[in-house]
Amino acid sequence: MKFNNNFSLLIIFIIIIACSKKEEQITTLNKKSLDDQMIEVYNQAMEEFQKGDVIYAGKKFSEAELLYPQSIWAPRAVLMSAYGFYSQGYYRDAINDLERFLIKYKFHPQTDYAYYLLALCHYDQIVDERKDFNEILLAKKYFELIIKDYPNTDYSRDSQFKLELIIEIMASKEMYLARYYIEREKWIPAINRFKKVVNDYDTTIYIEEALYRLVELHYKLGLTNEAEKYARLLGYNYESSEWYEASYKILNKSYDKRQKIIPDDRKTILKKFKNLFK
């Protein structure tokens, strides 16, 4: 009887050891295959992304990141998810991914790309400069950051180009508001808007008209000296502009457009030059 009890205890002990070893093997196997599992999920996400199902792909990319956040694939999964959402116009989802990436993986080598994509998410939402001013400011902020912090990249060069377009958009908004005030005969607010264009957006296509409007409005208010000041500024920088000619007419009511007289010696030179082509 004693032998049977000892034999039973031995069997139970062997079973416990066997189970422990099996559990240890399973745990070890799971640890070793975690990276493989993540890559498998990542590849599934890529397949869905290529099929065009960015919503499901985004979920799979998030699953891949959560599965093994220390892996080199984790930040890539976040960026792929963000790009997928961006490519289909799901800007808010893309922005959420990118903002999380920039907090969680701020020292990643593709941080410049993350900022660039974030800037594009805001930039592509600009439809109407009158309504989307917050998106304009955010896009401007991130493009400026890229130019400053990542100057020797392709992202910086494209950011510079898009920043110039944003400046044009911001100037056009000021012009729109100024014209709005003119229609309602609110001369002072209109003047302030045109001045902002002159002071802050002097490299845009709106600078000539803004200067002309300042001549026009100051003259209308009887501020002739101010009108002449802006006319001189317009003439000095844009003498051949139609806007300068229009401002000249305001200040010189007897102005009559005349052909410029070319001196005789210049006429001779021009004549000789034309003869070369006969």
C-alpha positions in Angstrom: 0.0 0.0 0.0 2.9 2.3 0.9 4.5 1.4 -2.4 1.3 2.4 -4.3 1.2 5.7 -2.5 4.8 6.5 -3.3 4.3 5.4 -6.9 1.2 7.7 -7.2 3.2 10.6 -5.8 5.9 10.0 -8.3 3.5 10.0 -11.2 1.9 13.3 -10.0 5.4 14.8 -9.6 6.4 13.8 -13.1 3.1 15.2 -14.5 3.7 18.5 -12.7 7.3 18.8 -14.1 6.1 17.9 -17.6 3.4 20.5 -17.4 5.8 23.2 -16.1 8.3 22.4 -18.9 5.5 22.5 -21.5 4.3 25.9 -20.1 7.8 27.2 -20.2 8.3 26.1 -23.8 5.0 27.8 -24.8 6.0 31.0 -23.1 9.5 30.9 -24.6 8.0 30.2 -28.0 5.6 33.1 -27.7 8.4 35.4 -26.8 10.5 34.3 -29.7 7.7 34.6 -32.2 6.3 38.0 -31.1 8.3 39.8 -33.7 7.2 37.4 -36.3 3.6 37.8 -35.2 3.9 41.5 -35.5 5.4 41.3 -39.0 2.6 39.0 -40.0 0.0 41.5 -38.9 1.9 44.4 -40.5 1.9 42.5 -43.8 -1.8 41.9 -43.5 -2.3 45.6 -43.0 -0.2 46.3 -46.1 -2.3 43.9 -48.1 -5.5 45.8 -47.0 -3.9 49.1 -47.7 -3.0 48.1 -51.3 -6.6 46.9 -51.8 -7.7 50.4 -50.8 -9.4 49.5 -47.5 -7.5 52.1 -45.4 -9.9 51.9 -42.5 -9.3 48.2 -41.9 -5.6 48.7 -42.8 -5.3 51.4 -40.2 -6.8 49.1 -37.5 -4.3 46.3 -38.5 -1.4 48.8 -38.4 -2.5 49.9 -34.9 -2.7 46.2 -33.9 0.8 45.6 -35.2 2.2 48.5 -33.1 0.4 47.5 -29.9 1.6 43.9 -30.4 5.3 44.9 -30.2 5.8 48.6 -29.6 9.5 48.2 -29.1 10.0 46.8 -32.6 11.4 48.8 -35.4 8.2 48.0 -37.2 6.0 49.8 -34.7 6.7 53.4 -35.8 6.6 52.3 -39.4 3.1 51.0 -38.7 2.0 54.3 -37.3 3.3 56.2 -40.3 1.8 53.8 -42.8 -1.6 54.1 -41.0 -1.3 57.9 -41.1 -0.4 57.9 -44.8 -3.3 55.5 -45.6 -5.8 57.8 -43.9 -4.3 60.9 -45.6 -4.3 59.3 -49.0 -8.1 58.8 -48.8 -8.9 62.2 -47.2 -9.4 61.0 -43.6 -7.3 63.9 -42.4 -8.4 63.9 -38.7 -7.4 60.2 -38.4 -4.1 60.9 -40.1 -3.4 63.9 -37.8 -4.2 61.8 -34.7 -1.7 59.1 -35.8 1.0 61.7 -36.7 0.6 63.7 -33.4 0.9 60.4 -31.5 4.0 59.4 -33.5 5.7 62.7 -32.8 5.2 62.3 -29.1 6.0 58.6 -28.9 8.8 58.3 -31.5 10.1 61.9 -31.5 13.7 60.7 -32.1 12.8 58.5 -35.0 14.8 59.2 -38.2 11.6 59.8 -40.2 10.4 62.6 -37.9 10.9 65.0 -40.8 8.4 63.0 -42.9 5.9 62.9 -40.1 6.0 66.7 -39.8 5.7 67.1 -43.6 2.7 64.8 -43.8 1.1 66.6 -40.8 1.6 69.9 -42.7 0.0 68.4 -45.8 -3.0 67.2 -43.8 -3.7 70.8 -42.8 -2.7 72.3 -46.2 -5.0 70.0 -48.2 -8.0 71.1 -46.1 -7.7 74.7 -47.3 -10.6 75.2 -49.6 -11.7 78.7 -48.8 -9.3 81.3 -47.3 -12.3 83.0 -45.7 -13.4 79.9 -43.7 -10.3 77.7 -43.3 -8.0 80.2 -41.6 -7.1 77.8 -38.7 -5.9 75.2 -41.2 -3.9 77.9 -43.0 -2.1 78.9 -39.8 -1.4 75.3 -38.8 0.0 74.4 -42.3 2.1 77.5 -42.2 3.4 76.6 -38.7 4.6 73.1 -39.7 6.0 74.1 -43.1 8.1 76.8 -41.3 9.2 74.2 -38.8 10.4 71.8 -41.6 12.3 74.6 -43.3 14.0 75.6 -40.0 14.7 72.2 -38.5 15.2 70.1 -41.7 16.7 72.5 -44.2 18.6 70.1 -46.4 15.7 67.8 -47.3 13.3 67.4 -50.2 10.5 68.1 -47.7 12.1 71.5 -46.9 12.2 72.5 -50.6 8.6 71.6 -51.2 7.6 73.3 -47.9 9.2 76.5 -49.1 7.1 76.3 -52.3 3.9 75.6 -50.4 4.6 78.3 -47.8 4.8 80.9 -50.6 1.3 79.7 -51.7 0.1 80.0 -48.2 1.4 83.6 -48.0 -0.6 84.4 -51.2 -3.7 82.8 -49.6 -3.3 84.9 -46.5 -2.9 88.0 -48.5 -6.0 87.2 -50.5 -7.9 86.9 -47.3 -6.9 90.4 -46.3 -7.8 91.7 -49.7 -11.2 90.0 -49.5 -11.9 91.6 -46.1 -10.7 95.0 -47.3 -13.1 94.9 -50.3 -15.9 93.8 -48.0 -15.4 96.9 -45.9 -15.2 99.1 -49.0 -18.6 97.8 -50.1 -20.0 98.9 -46.8 -18.2 102.2 -46.9 -16.1 101.4 -43.8 -13.0 103.2 -45.0 -10.8 102.9 -41.9 -11.1 99.1 -41.5 -10.5 98.8 -45.2 -7.3 100.9 -45.0 -6.0 98.8 -42.2 -6.5 95.6 -44.2 -4.7 97.1 -47.2 -1.9 98.3 -45.0 -1.5 94.8 -43.6 -1.0 93.5 -47.1 1.7 96.2 -47.8 3.5 95.5 -44.5 3.2 91.7 -44.2 2.7 90.4 -47.7 4.7 92.7 -49.9 6.0 89.8 -52.1 2.5 88.7 -53.2 0.6 89.5 -56.3 -1.7 91.7 -54.3 0.8 94.4 -53.4 0.2 96.7 -56.4 -3.5 96.8 -55.9 -3.2 97.2 -52.2 -1.0 100.3 -52.7 -3.4 101.7 -55.3 -6.4 101.2 -52.9 -4.5 103.1 -50.2 -4.0 106.0 -52.6 -7.7 105.9 -53.5 -9.0 105.7 -50.0 -6.8 108.3 -48.5 -7.6 110.7 -51.3 -11.3 110.0 -50.7 -10.9 110.9 -47.0 -9.1 114.1 -47.9 -5.7 112.8 -46.7 -3.8 114.0 -49.8 -0.3 113.7 -48.3 -0.9 110.1 -47.3 -2.3 109.4 -50.8 0.8 110.9 -52.4 3.0 108.9 -50.1 1.5 105.6 -51.3 1.5 106.8 -54.9 5.2 107.5 -54.7 5.8 104.1 -53.2 3.8 102.5 -56.0 5.5 104.4 -58.7 9.0 103.8 -57.3 8.5 100.0 -57.2 6.0 99.5 -60.0 6.3 102.4 -62.4 5.0 100.4 -65.4 2.1 99.0 -63.5 -1.5 99.8 -64.5 -2.2 100.4 -60.9 0.3 103.2 -60.8 -1.2 104.8 -63.8 -4.6 104.6 -62.1 -3.3 106.2 -59.0 -1.6 108.9 -61.0 -5.0 109.7 -62.5 -6.5 110.1 -59.0 -3.9 112.7 -58.0 -3.8 114.4 -61.4 -7.3 114.9 -62.7 -6.0 116.5 -66.0 -3.8 113.5 -66.6 -3.9 112.3 -70.2 -2.1 109.1 -71.2 0.8 110.1 -73.5 3.4 108.1 -75.4 6.8 108.3 -73.9 9.1 110.4 -76.1 12.2 108.5 -77.2 15.3 110.7 -77.6 16.7 111.0 -81.1 19.9 109.1 -80.3 17.9 106.2 -78.8 15.7 106.2 -82.0 18.8 105.8 -84.1 20.1 102.9 -82.0 16.7 101.2 -82.2 16.6 101.7 -86.0 20.0 100.2 -86.4 19.1 97.3 -84.2 15.9 96.6 -86.3 17.9 96.7 -89.5 19.9 93.7 -88.4 16.8 91.6 -88.9 16.0 92.8 -92.4 
